[in-house]
């Protein structure tokens, strides 16, 4: 084979077989471009850069393993403390079922409150429109059909364990826990309600919406909000996204064969949160340290356009407490 020496488009001096066209040649030199995370690209110069950094993936996996070990230790302490002091680990509204997982139909008790929550946080002029709308259409309202209370004891214990960690971090994070003057829309609608009374302001606990499709809703009920499965191309990276407007979360729902949509009213602990007004995608998986402390921000509040998005990068920081079944109305 006769070799042809040439300068590739990347600037490297290369050698290729004479029968191989220059445009088909892949420069074998190491890629000099850096990935968004700052680590070097492991591919060859002539190949597209890696979509995901393997170093970051391995670091994330190690961190998750450490967090899970800590979580298991905290859960043991939490259960022991509950038995000793005889306080309930779970919400007082839960049934006394011995099952680890129970779905209670609470439509009768919460119909009026949940409909008020949907209506009070709905921007009707935005319904059925927007770049994130999964099912475009002409409709002017959200009509509740059914409400389920999700009683997953394993998930709630994980949530309680994360709660203890946020409480522990609170002294250092104290000066960084204030929301903007708008507050949380769901909190305004639920003010003085039985649901609002269950929330702890010490960790900025609030109810937020999360819209999805039926099969994903079932997965969330079983295993919670999994940030490890989140897509990296989200507006604020790979996290769990929530909204305080029902009309915003409605954009992400897909109806079942009966025309019913699904939206969670989830408990979310914002803790010490950071504001972000950027509209660019990044691969954020963990938030920065709060300046002057050893504590990381625990949530991100995205202020992009007309809607606000609340993002947590730890799935244990949110609990899918209520699943609202509803229809679009004209």
N, C-alpha and C positions, 0 to 999 in steps of 0.2 A: 504494500500500500504506500502510495506517495503522500507525504504530509505537506500541508500548505501552512506556512506561517502567516499570521495576520493579527491585526489589532481588533479585538472585539469591541462592541458598542460601549461596554463598561469601562474600556480603557486598558484592560489587561492584554498582554501579548500572549497569544494562544497558538496552538497547532491543531489542525483538523485534517481528517482524511480528505483527499481531493474530491471524492464523490459526494461528500456531505456539503450541502449548501450552507452558507454562512448564517442564514436566518434560522436554520435548524440546530445550530451548534449551541450547547449549553456550557458556559464558562465554568470550569471545575474549581476555580479559586474560591476560597472561603468568602462568604458574604460579608461585606464591610458595613452593611446598614444595620442600625440598631432597631430593636422592637420598641413599641410604645412604652413598655415597662422599663426600658433602659438596658435590658440584657441583650447580648449579641444574637443575631439570627444564626441558627445552626445550619442553614441550607447553603448550597453552592451559590455563587454569585449570579449565575444565569437562571436560577429558579426563583419563583415567587417567594416572598418572605413567609415564614410560618404564621399561621392564623392565631396560634396560641403558644405562649411561651412555656416550654416543658419545665424549665427551672421554677417558674412561678406556680405551675400546677403542682409540682412536687412539694414546694414550700407550703402551698395552701393545704395539701393533703396532710402534711406533718402537723400544721397548726390545728387542723380539724381534729386529728387524732388526739392531740394534747387537750383540746377543748372538750372533747367527748369524755376523756378520762377525768377531767376536772368536773364535768357535769355529773358523771356517775357518782363521784365522791360527794358532791353537793346534794344530790338527790337523797343519798343515804342519810346525810345529816338532817335534811329537811324532814324526812319521814320520821326519824328518831325524835326530833324536836316536837313534831306534831303529836306523836303518841304520848310524849312526856307531859306536854302542856294541854293536851286534849283540844286542840283547835283544828278546824277543818282545812284540809289542803285544797278543797275545791269550792267553786261558787255555791252560795247558799240556795240558788235556784235549781241546782242539779237534782235529779232523781236519786233515790237510794238504791239504784240498781247495783248489783255486785259485779256486773260486767265491766270490763275495761273500756268498752266502747258502746255508747248508746246514743241514738238519735231520737230526740223527743220533739213531737209536733206541738209547738207552742203558739200556733196561729191564733187560737182563741184568746190567749192572754195578751199577745203582742201585736195583733192586727192593726189596731189604731195607732200605736206608737211607731211601728215600723213604716206604715204608710205615711205618717207625718214626717218621718226621717227621710224617706225617699223624696217626698214632695218639697220639703223644706230646704233640701240641698240640691235641687234639680234646676239646671239652667235650661228651660224648655226650648229656647231658641237654638240651642246647640245640639239637640237630640237628632240622631240619624246622620250627622255630618262630621267632618273632620278627617284628617289624614290617618288617624288611628282607628277609625270606625270599621269594625269587622263585618257588620251587616248594615250597609246603608239603607235608608228607607225614610218614608214620611210618617212620622208619629209625633205626638205632642205630650205624652205622659207615660208614667211607669205605674202599672197597677199590680199591687202585691196579690199573690195567689196563696202562698203558703210560707211559713217560717219554721225552720228546724233549728233546735238548739243542739249543738254538737258537744257531746260529753265524752271526750277522748282523754281518759285519765293519764295515760302515758305522755301525751303531748302537753297537757296542762302542767304536769310536774316539771317538764323541761322548761316551760314558760316561767313557772314559779322560781326555778333555779336561776334563770337569767335575771329575773326580777331582783333576787338577792344580790347578784353581782352588780347590777346597776345601782342598788342602794349603797353598796359598799363603795362604789366609785363616786357617789354623789358629793361628798365634801370637796373633792378636787375639782369636780365638774360644775360646782354650784353656780358660778358666774356665767355659765354658757348654756343655760337651760331655758331661756325665755323665747317663746314664739314671737312672731311679729304681731303688730296691733290687730291683725285680722282674726287671730286666734284660729280655732279649728271649727269649720262649719258644722260638722256633726255634733260637736260639743254644744254649740249654740242651740241646735234643734233638740238635743236631749237634756237641756238644762233642767234641773230639778226633777228629772225622771228617775225611776227605779234603777235603770241601767247606769246612769251617771253616778249614782251613789256608790257603785261597786268599784269605781276607778280610783287609782292612787296618784294624786298629783305629784308625789315625790319623785316619780319616774316618768312624769309626763305621759301617763297612760291615757289612751283615748280610743274611741271606736272609729275605724276608718273602713272604707269600701274597697273591695277587690273583686272585679268582674272577671268571669272566665267562661269556658264552655263546660258542658255537663261532665265529660269524662275527666277533665282536669280537676273539677270540683271534687269528684270522688277520690282522686289521688291526694288532694290536699286534706280532705277529711281523715284519710288513713295515715298519712305520713307528715302532714304539716306543710309549711311553706319552705320548700327546698331551694335555697339560693345556689346550691351547687349545680342545679339543673337549669339555672337562669341563663339566658342568652347574653353574650358579651356585648352585643350591639345595642343594648338598651340605652336610652338617652343618658343615663347616669351609671352605666355599667351593669355588671351581673348582680342584681339585688332583687328583693321583693318589693314591688311597687304598689302603693295604696293611694287613695284619693279621699278628700273630704267632701267631694261633690258626687252624688249618685250619677249625674249625667256624664261625668268623666269616666267612671268605672264601667258604665253601661256600654261605652265604645268598644270594650274588649270582650263583650259577651257574644256568644253564638247560641241561638235557640236550639232546643231539641226538636224532634219531629212533631211535637204538639204545640210548638210556638212559644214554649216557656223558656225564659232566660234565667241565669243564675248569678247571684252576687253575694259575696260574703260581707257580713258586718263583723269585722275582726277586731279583737283587742290588740292594740299595738303600743309598745313602750318606746317613746321617742328619746327619753333620757336627754343627754347633752347632744344637741343636734347642730349641724352646720348648714348654712344657707348656700345655695348655688344658683346663680342666674345664667350660667352658660347653657348653650343649646348644642353642645358638641358631644358626640359619643366617646366614651373612654372605657378602659377595661377595669375600672375600679372594682375591687373585691373587698377591700378593707379601708376604713376611713383613717384620716391622719390623726396624729396626736394633738390634743388640745394644747395650744401654746403655754409653756411654763408648767406643764403637768406630765405625768406618766400615764395619763388616761386618754384613750382614743374617743373621738366623737362616736356616738352610738347610732345616729341616724342622719340622713340627709334630707333637707327640705328643698326641692327643686322649684324655682320660681321661673318657669318658662312660659311666657305668653299669658293667656287668660286662666289657665289651670295651674294648680299646685300639685306636685307629686311628692309623696312621702316615701322614702326608700330606706329599708333596713337591710343590712348585709349579713345578718345572723337570723336564720329562720326561727330560732327559739324566742325571738323578740316579738313575735306575733302569734296570736292564737285564733283559729277560725271558729269563733264562738257561735255565730248564727249564719245559716244559709237561707237567703231569701229567694223564693221562686216568684217570678213576676212576668207580666206580659207588657208588650208595647201597646199603647192605646192611641187612637186618633181623635 
